[in-house]
Amino acid sequence: MSGIRKKANHLAVFKRRTKDEDNDELSRSVILGARKTGRLNLSSKGLSTVPDRIWSINELTEEELRDLHFELDYEPEEERWWEQEPLKMLDLSFNSLTVINEKIQFLTELSTLDLHNNLLEELPPEIGSLRELRKINLSDNKLQNLPGQFYMLEELCELYLKNNQISSLEAEIGNLVMLTHLDISYNSLGELPIGMGYLVRLETLNLCHNMIKELPPDVTSMRSLKTLDVSFNQLETIPPLGELRKVERIMFQSNNLQEFPDISGCSALTVLHLDNNNIPEIDPQRLEAVGHLKKLTLQGNKIEVIPEEIIKLINLEVFDLSHNNISLIPFCIGILPNLKQFIIEGNNIKNVRADIIRCGTSRILTHIRQTVVNTTSINTRESLQPSASNSVYPDKYVMKNTKLFSLTGQNLLELPEEVLEDAAEASVVTIDLSRNKLSGLPDKMSAIATVIDLKLISNHFASLPEWIGEKYKCLQVLDISKNYLQSLPSSIGCLKYLRDIDLSFNRFTELPEAIYDVVSLESLIANDNLIVKIDVPLLEKLKRLAVLNLSNNNIAHVPPELGNLKNLRNLLLSGNCFKYPRQAILMKDTEEILSYLRNLIPQ
């Protein structure tokens, strides 16, 4: 008996949805809400079919028309649903839909359609009639191809096809010229059509986890591309990518590449993943003009030598060369000014002991730097005045080759004039004086006019000289964190190329007024100060600002107008004394925080 009862319960749990049950999900109140807002969310409703009423939701039924003249005079203004929005957003995600009706063509105002996580095997040709469609999410279905009419959606900006069974794309995909985001990852693509080169507005292209062997040459026509992910494919050859001037992230890991890709000219590149390929060497010529690179991973290749030219990557923070065939770590690794992670295990290193390598990046770099200092001291002993401190100063020939003037962690109280003269003669582009006891910069230092990156972290500065803004015209990065600064020289406003400035851990009570004149500024870090207010009208002058960190200050009020700074990609406000927005809001991503603030602006 119990067996029969269990079977009956099992059948009750897995009872198939009927069409009537699906139709009942679209109640009158849901329809009125959709007409009022232009948005309809039926996500995760257990639907096996689309409710019939959706296809005519913009039209009045005979009953509604019949009752219209009775309701016209008595219906409250907020309930006048016949005066409201046509359907523009339809979310049918996380259901069990197998078919989309051809009547979808009647939703002519639709701009967003979400169908991800269903069981769709095909789309109706009539989907090509949705000429207002801007975004469609078809990920996590069972699609094998797209109907030819799909490529008529010429206003489409975002197309998500992740985790389907698509094996080919038509050349007509080039007709979708408004696309900015395209995700075809986790499919069965073996090649890409030549027509993709027409997608000149594309910013994100995700092709990972397919079976692609080569990229078409016209991929370099995608001049707006910022992220290119072709990882976990079968890539063997890649065309020169130098025309992709805006690309910031390239992922080519887990392919069959036989050579280092030609990225020379990718001046905005910050991340390059080349792990698990068959690359035998790092071609120095292909590192030209990629000075902003911060992360380079080459784990699991066949590299034997680290070229001296790697020093050109002065912004490199992560360098992974684990599990290659490297035997020597060159001294230039020790003077990369921003290197935080140097991963070299899995090689047969001969000039650094294994126990040092096991201790990690900090120990490796310290060992290499000590070796360089000792070698430099021996080689230059005869040409230097006898002094115990001479060995800490960089050799001018090293500075000329590396374009780096670094005296980090030496507890210096002042800088010798002759060393500054050598740095000026070497035309160094990076000066790193971090972790010393400097309280001022000598005027002689103003002669080094080639500086792009200036780091003065963890010193005793209470002020900076006015000549910084007047002489360092090419400055792009300025890090003056962990000092005693309360103000900045007004000349800072003259630095028209300055992108990043770090004022954290100082004594500022407000953001220096000169900062607001640096119209090129993209990153402003000012956490852990004494700042009491946010001046939104002045911040609005920084049109390129993408990162704003004001955490751990004394800010008592967050102006709702801050939400209008829509270019911000990273906003940090935690650790202040304001009550709103609450911590739960601050934990959300920046876009949601900005949206929350905008909603607080009085209408």
Secondary structure, 3 states (H helix, E strand, C coil): CHHHHHHHHHHHHCCCCCHHHHHHCCCHHHHHHHHHHCEEECCCCCCCCCCHHHHHCCCCCHHHHHHHHHHCCCCCHHHCHHHCCCCCEEECCCCCCCCCCHHHHHCCCCCEEECCCCCCCCCCHHHHHCCCCCEEECCCCCCCCCCHHHHHCCCCCEEECCCCCCCCCCHHHHHCCCCCEEECCCCCCCCCCHHHHHCCCCCEEECCCCCCCECCHHHHHCCCCCEEECCCCCCCECCCCCCCCCCCEEECCCCCCCCCCCCCCCCCCCEEECCCCCCCCCCHHHHCCCCCCCEEECCCCCCCCCCHHHHHCCCCCEEECCCCCCCCCCHHHHHCCCCCEEECCCCCCCCCCHHHHHCCHHHHHHHHHHHHHHHHHHHCHHHCCCCCCHHHCCCHHHHHHHCEEECCCCCCCCCCHHHHHHHHHCCCCEEECCCCCCCCCCHHHHHCCCCCEEECCCCCCCCCCCHHHHHCCCCCEEECCCCCCCCCCHHHHHCCCCCEEECCCCCCCCCCHHHHHCCCCCEEECCCCCCCCCCHHHHCCCCCCCEEECCCCCCCCCCHHHHHCCCCCEEECCCCCCCCCCHHHHCCCHHHHHHHHHHCCCC
